[in-house]
């Protein structure tokens, strides 16, 4: 049994936070004392709370480089300076033996403080393209571990995969009941999950595709309200995904690194539609790495036609 004090830094989105929680709980089961550190966005704290965790909080809600607004930029630089002071205090008081960073804006201040205090640090990069903090950490000699065998932008890293929750598959009847879905259990169900799938051109693509596939049922996990429209079923997002994954024959998703790692673990065929606006095309690179490892999965462009997507969904995962 280990007996170390571990600080895990993760915030921003569920894609950063859930792998950190899975990893941290594994360390706790080995006897380590773990504290989590996140940013001040309500969503971050809500995710931790859903997992029974009360994290330490840095009063910063985003990177100064993540907005084009001069006012927001200035405010975030002020918050960043305060975050350095907070991070120093947290790290001094907890005195961790090791710090694990899960990337993103929240990792910057703890990275610098940890380096100044000469604490052993490891950073996990969930994407196939290194983010800004990851590149800085690599230059500072921090150990880098990655989700994929490729990580553009850095040279020295070890691919470990992404920590994800173990699949907990339940019967389709039970899962449909839990999601309050009036769908016949023997239907072929297409799950729509991950990222901004509920708006703009992509929403139109998916809606038109569903209309062309009357023999399939589409469950959208991105709605603000629960509703049903013919073979399209809109449900509220869930932090616990086992019910949703348990009903899916195929998943259509964006190419967030953690989402793809989780789907890979569940071994569900997927059609991956990378967000073209992702920094450094990291979603496109994630998708390319995913389809190398996943069975019966492929990428698709949101600029392509609903007719082509309909053909793919009709034929994918055929026994």
Secondary structure, 3 states (H helix, E strand, C coil): CCCCEEEEECCCCHHHHHHHHHHHHHHHHCCCEEEEEECCCHHHHHHHHHCCCCCEECCCCCCHHHCCCHHHHHHHHHHHHHHHHHHHHHHHHHCCCEEEECCCCCHHHHHHHHHHCCCEEEEEECCCECCHHHHHHHHCCCEEEECCCCCECCCCCEECCCCCCCCCCCCHHHHHHHCCCCCCCCCEEEEEECCCCCCHHHHHHHHHHHHCCCCEEEEECCCCCCEEECCEEECCCCCCCHHHHHHCCEEEECCCHHHHHHHHHHCCEEEECCCCCCHHHHHHHHHHHHHHHCCCCEECCCCCCHHHHHHHHHHCCCC
